[in-house]
């Protein structure tokens, strides 16, 4: 009987932890939406940095390709902005 009770307590604790993690995920998603509405440029830079850093850990070759594409895009748009002025 004690094992069954311990198992039920463990299941309840795990359910509470799952609910807390789900609430935390929703709050973080809402914070991201709020940040995107108030400061879109900084939020997009943050998301880009987050994506590139995760690529650097998971796929180094994809990170190098992404960094090259990002650098070339910044170089081209920088030159276009200077030509417009």
KEPASE-109422 format. One record per atom (N, C-alpha, C, O): residue in one letter; atom name; x, y, z. Coordinates in pm, whole numbers, plus 50000, padded with zeros to 5 digits. Each point is the difference from the previous one (the first is absolute). Example, Ala and Ser with C-alpha at 12.3 -4.5 7.8 and 13.67 -1.06 7.14 Angstrom:
+------+------+-------+-------+-------+
! code ! site !     u !     v !     w !
+------+------+-------+-------+-------+
!    A !    N ! 51319 ! 49431 ! 50780 !
!    A !   CA ! 49911 ! 50119 ! 50000 !
!    A !    C ! 50090 ! 50120 ! 50000 !
!    A !    O ! 50104 ! 49998 ! 50066 !
!    S !    N ! 49861 ! 50107 ! 49862 !
!    S !   CA ! 50082 ! 50119 ! 50006 !
!    S !    C ! 49923 ! 50109 ! 50073 !
!    S !    O ! 50051 ! 50111 ! 50017 !
+------+------+-------+-------+-------+
END
This chain:
+------+------+-------+-------+-------+
! code ! site !     u !     v !     w !
+------+------+-------+-------+-------+
!    X !    N ! 50082 ! 49881 ! 50000 !
!    X !   CA ! 49918 ! 50119 ! 50000 !
!    X !    C ! 50087 ! 50126 ! 50000 !
!    X !    O ! 49965 ! 50100 ! 49937 !
!    X !    N ! 50149 ! 49893 ! 50135 !
!    X !   CA ! 50088 ! 50117 ! 50005 !
!    X !    C ! 50059 ! 50030 ! 49863 !
!    X !    O ! 50019 ! 50117 ! 49966 !
!    X !    N ! 50010 ! 49781 ! 49957 !
!    X !   CA ! 50056 ! 50020 ! 49866 !
!    X !    C ! 49898 ! 50065 ! 49907 !
!    X !    O ! 50034 ! 50087 ! 49919 !
!    X !    N ! 49842 ! 49871 ! 50094 !
!    X !   CA ! 49894 ! 50060 ! 49916 !
!    X !    C ! 49983 ! 50148 ! 50037 !
!    X !    O ! 49986 ! 50084 ! 49912 !
!    X !    N ! 50015 ! 49945 ! 50215 !
!    X !   CA ! 49987 ! 50138 ! 50044 !
!    X !    C ! 50120 ! 50084 ! 49954 !
!    X !    O ! 49982 ! 50114 ! 49957 !
!    X !    N ! 50137 ! 49832 ! 50053 !
!    X !   CA ! 50119 ! 50071 ! 49954 !
!    X !    C ! 49994 ! 50023 ! 49849 !
!    X !    O ! 50040 ! 50105 ! 49951 !
!    X !    N ! 49910 ! 49795 ! 49976 !
!    X !   CA ! 49985 ! 50014 ! 49855 !
!    X !    C ! 49900 ! 50109 ! 49966 !
!    X !    O ! 50024 ! 50080 ! 49909 !
!    X !    N ! 49865 ! 49926 ! 50161 !
!    X !   CA ! 49900 ! 50104 ! 49975 !
!    X !    C ! 50054 ! 50139 ! 50034 !
!    X !    O ! 49972 ! 50097 ! 49928 !
!    X !    N ! 50104 ! 49913 ! 50179 !
!    X !   CA ! 50060 ! 50128 ! 50036 !
!    X !    C ! 50101 ! 50043 ! 49893 !
!    X !    O ! 50005 ! 50118 ! 49963 !
!    X !    N ! 50073 ! 49789 ! 49988 !
!    X !   CA ! 50096 ! 50030 ! 49894 !
!    X !    C ! 49930 ! 50044 ! 49872 !
!    X !    O ! 50043 ! 50095 ! 49935 !
!    X !    N ! 49850 ! 49837 ! 50030 !
!    X !   CA ! 49924 ! 50039 ! 49880 !
!    X !    C ! 49941 ! 50139 ! 50015 !
!    X !    O ! 50000 ! 50079 ! 49906 !
!    X !    N ! 49949 ! 49952 ! 50211 !
!    X !   CA ! 49944 ! 50133 ! 50025 !
!    X !    C ! 50108 ! 50106 ! 49993 !
!    X !    O ! 49978 ! 50107 ! 49944 !
!    X !    N ! 50138 ! 49866 ! 50112 !
!    X !   CA ! 50110 ! 50096 ! 49997 !
!    X !    C ! 50046 ! 50024 ! 49856 !
!    X !    O ! 50027 ! 50114 ! 49962 !
!    X !    N ! 49981 ! 49780 ! 49960 !
!    X !   CA ! 50040 ! 50016 ! 49860 !
!    X !    C ! 49895 ! 50077 ! 49921 !
!    X !    O ! 50035 ! 50077 ! 49910 !
!    X !    N ! 49837 ! 49903 ! 50121 !
!    X !   CA ! 49895 ! 50075 ! 49932 !
!    X !    C ! 50008 ! 50149 ! 50035 !
!    X !    O ! 49980 ! 50085 ! 49913 !
!    X !    N ! 50051 ! 49945 ! 50212 !
!    X !   CA ! 50015 ! 50140 ! 50040 !
!    X !    C ! 50119 ! 50064 ! 49930 !
!    X !    O ! 49991 ! 50113 ! 49953 !
!    X !    N ! 50120 ! 49814 ! 50039 !
!    X !   CA ! 50118 ! 50051 ! 49931 !
!    X !    C ! 49968 ! 50025 ! 49852 !
!    X !    O ! 50043 ! 50101 ! 49944 !
!    X !    N ! 49884 ! 49809 ! 49995 !
!    X !   CA ! 49962 ! 50017 ! 49859 !
!    X !    C ! 49914 ! 50124 ! 49982 !
!    X !    O ! 50020 ! 50075 ! 49904 !
!    X !    N ! 49886 ! 49947 ! 50184 !
!    X !   CA ! 49913 ! 50118 ! 49991 !
!    X !    C ! 50081 ! 50128 ! 50017 !
!    X !    O ! 49979 ! 50097 ! 49928 !
!    X !    N ! 50113 ! 49902 ! 50167 !
!    X !   CA ! 50083 ! 50119 ! 50022 !
!    X !    C ! 50085 ! 50029 ! 49877 !
!    X !    O ! 50015 ! 50116 ! 49961 !
!    X !    N ! 50041 ! 49782 ! 49977 !
!    X !   CA ! 50081 ! 50020 ! 49880 !
!    X !    C ! 49915 ! 50051 ! 49883 !
!    X !    O ! 50047 ! 50082 ! 49921 !
!    X !    N ! 49832 ! 49870 ! 50068 !
!    X !   CA ! 49912 ! 50047 ! 49893 !
!    X !    C ! 49962 ! 50147 ! 50022 !
!    X !    O ! 49996 ! 50078 ! 49904 !
!    X !    N ! 49976 ! 49960 ! 50220 !
!    X !   CA ! 49969 ! 50139 ! 50030 !
!    X !    C ! 50121 ! 50089 ! 49972 !
!    X !    O ! 49985 ! 50110 ! 49946 !
!    X !    N ! 50133 ! 49843 ! 50088 !
!    X !   CA ! 50121 ! 50076 ! 49973 !
!    X !    C ! 50021 ! 50019 ! 49850 !
!    X !    O ! 50041 ! 50107 ! 49955 !
!    X !    N ! 49932 ! 49789 ! 49967 !
!    X !   CA ! 50013 ! 50011 ! 49854 !
!    X !    C ! 49902 ! 50102 ! 49943 !
!    X !    O ! 50035 ! 50078 ! 49912 !
!    X !    N ! 49843 ! 49923 ! 50138 !
!    X !   CA ! 49900 ! 50096 ! 49953 !
!    X !    C ! 50039 ! 50142 ! 50038 !
!    X !    O ! 49985 ! 50092 ! 49919 !
!    X !    N ! 50065 ! 49927 ! 50201 !
!    X !   CA ! 50043 ! 50133 ! 50044 !
!    X !    C ! 50118 ! 50049 ! 49915 !
!    X !    O ! 50004 ! 50117 ! 49962 !
!    X !    N ! 50091 ! 49795 ! 50009 !
!    X !   CA ! 50112 ! 50039 ! 49916 !
!    X !    C ! 49956 ! 50033 ! 49858 !
!    X !    O ! 50053 ! 50092 ! 49938 !
!    X !    N ! 49851 ! 49834 ! 50010 !
!    X !   CA ! 49946 ! 50030 ! 49867 !
!    X !    C ! 49930 ! 50135 ! 49998 !
!    X !    O ! 50016 ! 50077 ! 49905 !
!    X !    N ! 49906 ! 49952 ! 50198 !
!    X !   CA ! 49935 ! 50130 ! 50008 !
!    X !    C ! 50101 ! 50113 ! 50015 !
!    X !    O ! 49981 ! 50108 ! 49944 !
!    X !    N ! 50125 ! 49868 ! 50131 !
!    X !   CA ! 50105 ! 50101 ! 50014 !
!    X !    C ! 50070 ! 50024 ! 49867 !
!    X !    O ! 50037 ! 50114 ! 49970 !
!    X !    N ! 49980 ! 49782 ! 49951 !
!    X !   CA ! 50061 ! 50015 ! 49869 !
!    X !    C ! 49910 ! 50081 ! 49906 !
!    X !    O ! 50048 ! 50085 ! 49925 !
!    X !    N ! 49822 ! 49889 ! 50080 !
!    X !   CA ! 49906 ! 50076 ! 49919 !
!    X !    C ! 49999 ! 50147 ! 50043 !
!    X !    O ! 49998 ! 50090 ! 49916 !
!    X !    N ! 50003 ! 49933 ! 50215 !
!    X !   CA ! 50002 ! 50138 ! 50050 !
!    X !    C ! 50129 ! 50071 ! 49956 !
!    X !    O ! 49995 ! 50116 ! 49960 !
!    X !    N ! 50117 ! 49815 ! 50048 !
!    X !   CA ! 50126 ! 50060 ! 49957 !
!    X !    C ! 49999 ! 50029 ! 49851 !
!    X !    O ! 50055 ! 50101 ! 49956 !
!    X !    N ! 49884 ! 49811 ! 49966 !
!    X !   CA ! 49994 ! 50021 ! 49855 !
!    X !    C ! 49913 ! 50120 ! 49966 !
!    X !    O ! 50029 ! 50073 ! 49905 !
!    X !    N ! 49865 ! 49948 ! 50171 !
!    X !   CA ! 49913 ! 50115 ! 49975 !
!    X !    C ! 50068 ! 50130 ! 50041 !
!    X !    O ! 49992 ! 50100 ! 49928 !
!    X !    N ! 50076 ! 49900 ! 50186 !
!    X !   CA ! 50060 ! 50124 ! 50050 !
!    X !    C ! 50136 ! 50029 ! 49936 !
!    X !    O ! 50030 ! 50116 ! 49971 !
!    X !    N ! 50050 ! 49782 ! 50007 !
!    X !   CA ! 50134 ! 50020 ! 49941 !
!    X !    C ! 50026 ! 49891 ! 49896 !
!    X !    O ! 50070 ! 49903 ! 50029 !
!    X !    N ! 49876 ! 50113 ! 49851 !
!    X !   CA ! 50013 ! 49893 ! 49899 !
!    X !    C ! 50144 ! 49977 ! 49953 !
!    X !    O ! 50041 ! 49885 ! 49978 !
!    X !    N ! 50035 ! 50221 ! 50006 !
!    X !   CA ! 50136 ! 49984 ! 49949 !
!    X !    C ! 50086 ! 49921 ! 50098 !
!    X !    O ! 50069 ! 49905 ! 49961 !
!    X !    N ! 49928 ! 50133 ! 50165 !
!    X !   CA ! 50081 ! 49930 ! 50100 !
!    X !    C ! 49956 ! 49855 ! 50017 !
!    X !    O ! 50082 ! 49911 ! 50023 !
!    X !    N ! 49787 ! 50066 ! 49967 !
!    X !   CA ! 49948 ! 49863 ! 50014 !
!    X !    C ! 50046 ! 49913 ! 49884 !
!    X !    O ! 50038 ! 49884 ! 50020 !
!    X !    N ! 49960 ! 50169 ! 49859 !
!    X !   CA ! 50046 ! 49923 ! 49885 !
!    X !    C ! 50150 ! 49974 ! 50007 !
!    X !    O ! 50046 ! 49892 ! 49961 !
!    X !    N ! 50030 ! 50205 ! 50088 !
!    X !   CA ! 50144 ! 49978 ! 50018 !
!    X !    C ! 50023 ! 49891 ! 50104 !
!    X !    O ! 50087 ! 49915 ! 49983 !
!    X !    N ! 49835 ! 50087 ! 50125 !
!    X !   CA ! 50012 ! 49897 ! 50103 !
!    X !    C ! 49967 ! 49863 ! 49943 !
!    X !    O ! 50073 ! 49904 ! 50026 !
!    X !    N ! 49819 ! 50085 ! 49898 !
!    X !   CA ! 49962 ! 49870 ! 49944 !
!    X !    C ! 50103 ! 49951 ! 49898 !
!    X !    O ! 50029 ! 49881 ! 49994 !
!    X !    N ! 50026 ! 50211 ! 49928 !
!    X !   CA ! 50105 ! 49961 ! 49906 !
!    X !    C ! 50125 ! 49951 ! 50071 !
!    X !    O ! 50060 ! 49901 ! 49960 !
!    X !    N ! 49978 ! 50169 ! 50146 !
!    X !   CA ! 50117 ! 49958 ! 50078 !
!    X !    C ! 49975 ! 49865 ! 50066 !
!    X !    O ! 50089 ! 49916 ! 50005 !
!    X !    N ! 49790 ! 50066 ! 50045 !
!    X !   CA ! 49965 ! 49872 ! 50062 !
!    X !    C ! 50005 ! 49886 ! 49899 !
!    X !    O ! 50050 ! 49891 ! 50030 !
!    X !    N ! 49900 ! 50134 ! 49850 !
!    X !   CA ! 50001 ! 49896 ! 49895 !
!    X !    C ! 50143 ! 49968 ! 49958 !
!    X !    O ! 50035 ! 49883 ! 49983 !
!    X !    N ! 50047 ! 50221 ! 49999 !
!    X !   CA ! 50138 ! 49974 ! 49958 !
!    X !    C ! 50081 ! 49930 ! 50109 !
!    X !    O ! 50083 ! 49915 ! 49969 !
!    X !    N ! 49893 ! 50119 ! 50156 !
!    X !   CA ! 50074 ! 49933 ! 50107 !
!    X !    C ! 49958 ! 49854 ! 50014 !
!    X !    O ! 50082 ! 49914 ! 50030 !
!    X !    N ! 49790 ! 50058 ! 49948 !
!    X !   CA ! 49957 ! 49860 ! 50005 !
!    X !    C ! 50054 ! 49922 ! 49881 !
!    X !    O ! 50031 ! 49882 ! 50012 !
!    X !    N ! 49981 ! 50185 ! 49874 !
!    X !   CA ! 50062 ! 49934 ! 49884 !
!    X !    C ! 50148 ! 49972 ! 50025 !
!    X !    O ! 50052 ! 49897 ! 49958 !
!    X !    N ! 50015 ! 50194 ! 50111 !
!    X !   CA ! 50143 ! 49981 ! 50027 !
!    X !    C ! 50024 ! 49876 ! 50085 !
!    X !    O ! 50100 ! 49931 ! 49984 !
!    X !    N ! 49807 ! 50041 ! 50106 !
!    X !   CA ! 50016 ! 49883 ! 50087 !
!    X !    C ! 49959 ! 49872 ! 49927 !
!    X !    O ! 50069 ! 49899 ! 50008 !
!    X !    N ! 49818 ! 50106 ! 49921 !
!    X !   CA ! 49946 ! 49879 ! 49939 !
!    X !    C ! 50066 ! 49966 ! 49866 !
!    X !    O ! 50036 ! 49885 ! 49976 !
!    X !    N ! 49978 ! 50215 ! 49938 !
!    X !   CA ! 50051 ! 49977 ! 49864 !
!    X !    C ! 50103 ! 50107 ! 49967 !
!    X !    O ! 49964 ! 50106 ! 49950 !
!    X !    N ! 50163 ! 49868 ! 50075 !
!    X !   CA ! 50101 ! 50104 ! 49974 !
!    X !    C ! 50007 ! 50043 ! 49853 !
!    X !    O ! 50022 ! 50117 ! 49972 !
!    X !    N ! 49959 ! 49791 ! 49936 !
!    X !   CA ! 50005 ! 50035 ! 49858 !
!    X !    C ! 49884 ! 50091 ! 49962 !
!    X !    O ! 50018 ! 50096 ! 49924 !
!    X !    N ! 49865 ! 49876 ! 50129 !
!    X !   CA ! 49885 ! 50087 ! 49975 !
!    X !    C ! 50021 ! 50137 ! 50063 !
!    X !    O ! 49954 ! 50101 ! 49946 !
!    X !    N ! 50113 ! 49904 ! 50167 !
!    X !   CA ! 50031 ! 50128 ! 50065 !
!    X !    C ! 50091 ! 50084 ! 49912 !
!    X !    O ! 49979 ! 50120 ! 49983 !
!    X !    N ! 50122 ! 49816 ! 49961 !
!    X !   CA ! 50093 ! 50073 ! 49913 !
!    X !    C ! 49926 ! 50054 ! 49878 !
!    X !    O ! 50021 ! 50114 ! 49960 !
!    X !    N ! 49892 ! 49803 ! 49982 !
!    X !   CA ! 49922 ! 50045 ! 49884 !
!    X !    C ! 49906 ! 50114 ! 50039 !
!    X !    O ! 49987 ! 50098 ! 49925 !
!    X !    N ! 49949 ! 49891 ! 50188 !
!    X !   CA ! 49910 ! 50106 ! 50046 !
!    X !    C ! 50073 ! 50129 ! 50029 !
!    X !    O ! 49949 ! 50108 ! 49970 !
!    X !    N ! 50169 ! 49882 ! 50088 !
!    X !   CA ! 50079 ! 50120 ! 50029 !
!    X !    C ! 50046 ! 50068 ! 49872 !
!    X !    O ! 50001 ! 50123 ! 49991 !
!    X !    N ! 50036 ! 49797 ! 49909 !
!    X !   CA ! 50042 ! 50057 ! 49871 !
!    X !    C ! 49882 ! 50069 ! 49932 !
!    X !    O ! 50015 ! 50110 ! 49947 !
!    X !    N ! 49869 ! 49827 ! 50055 !
!    X !   CA ! 49881 ! 50061 ! 49938 !
!    X !    C ! 49962 ! 50127 ! 50073 !
!    X !    O ! 49966 ! 50100 ! 49937 !
!    X !    N ! 50039 ! 49898 ! 50195 !
!    X !   CA ! 49967 ! 50120 ! 50078 !
!    X !    C ! 50098 ! 50113 ! 49974 !
!    X !    O ! 49959 ! 50115 ! 49983 !
!    X !    N ! 50169 ! 49854 ! 50013 !
!    X !   CA ! 50102 ! 50103 ! 49975 !
!    X !    C ! 49986 ! 50058 ! 49860 !
!    X !    O ! 50012 ! 50121 ! 49981 !
!    X !    N ! 49962 ! 49794 ! 49921 !
!    X !   CA ! 49985 ! 50051 ! 49863 !
!    X !    C ! 49873 ! 50084 ! 49987 !
!    X !    O ! 50000 ! 50100 ! 49928 !
!    X !    N ! 49894 ! 49861 ! 50139 !
!    X !   CA ! 49876 ! 50079 ! 49997 !
!    X !    C ! 50022 ! 50136 ! 50064 !
!    X !    O ! 49955 ! 50102 ! 49947 !
!    X !    N ! 50113 ! 49900 ! 50166 !
!    X !   CA ! 50028 ! 50128 ! 50065 !
!    X !    C ! 50091 ! 50087 ! 49914 !
!    X !    O ! 49982 ! 50122 ! 49996 !
!    X !    N ! 50114 ! 49818 ! 49937 !
!    X !   CA ! 50089 ! 50078 ! 49913 !
!    X !    C ! 49924 ! 50059 ! 49882 !
!    X !    O ! 50021 ! 50116 ! 49964 !
!    X !    N ! 49891 ! 49804 ! 49974 !
!    X !   CA ! 49925 ! 50048 ! 49884 !
!    X !    C ! 49900 ! 50108 ! 50041 !
!    X !    O ! 49990 ! 50102 ! 49933 !
!    X !    N ! 49938 ! 49877 ! 50175 !
!    X !   CA ! 49902 ! 50101 ! 50041 !
!    X !    C ! 50069 ! 50126 ! 50049 !
!    X !    O ! 49947 ! 50110 ! 49983 !
!    X !    N ! 50170 ! 49877 ! 50076 !
!    X !   CA ! 50076 ! 50118 ! 50041 !
!    X !    C ! 50045 ! 50081 ! 49880 !
!    X !    O ! 49998 ! 50123 ! 50004 !
!    X !    N ! 50043 ! 49810 ! 49892 !
!    X !   CA ! 50040 ! 50070 ! 49878 !
!    X !    C ! 49882 ! 50063 ! 49930 !
!    X !    O ! 50012 ! 50108 ! 49943 !
!    X !    N ! 49873 ! 49825 ! 50061 !
!    X !   CA ! 49881 ! 50057 ! 49937 !
!    X !    C ! 49955 ! 50124 ! 50073 !
!    X !    O ! 49958 ! 50097 ! 49937 !
!    X !    N ! 50049 ! 49902 ! 50194 !
!    X !   CA ! 49960 ! 50118 ! 50078 !
!    X !    C ! 50094 ! 50117 ! 49973 !
!    X !    O ! 49956 ! 50115 ! 49993 !
!    X !    N ! 50172 ! 49857 ! 49992 !
!    X !   CA ! 50096 ! 50107 ! 49973 !
!    X !    C ! 49979 ! 50056 ! 49859 !
!    X !    O ! 50019 ! 50119 ! 49978 !
!    X !    N ! 49943 ! 49796 ! 49928 !
!    X !   CA ! 49977 ! 50046 ! 49862 !
!    X !    C ! 49875 ! 50086 ! 49992 !
!    X !    O ! 49993 ! 50091 ! 49917 !
!    X !    N ! 49907 ! 49882 ! 50167 !
!    X !   CA ! 49877 ! 50078 ! 49999 !
!    X !    C ! 50022 ! 50141 ! 50055 !
!    X !    O ! 49930 ! 50092 ! 49959 !
!    X !    N ! 50163 ! 49925 ! 50128 !
!    X !   CA ! 50023 ! 50132 ! 50062 !
!    X !    C ! 50072 ! 50085 ! 49904 !
!    X !    O ! 50030 ! 50115 ! 50031 !
+------+------+-------+-------+-------+
END
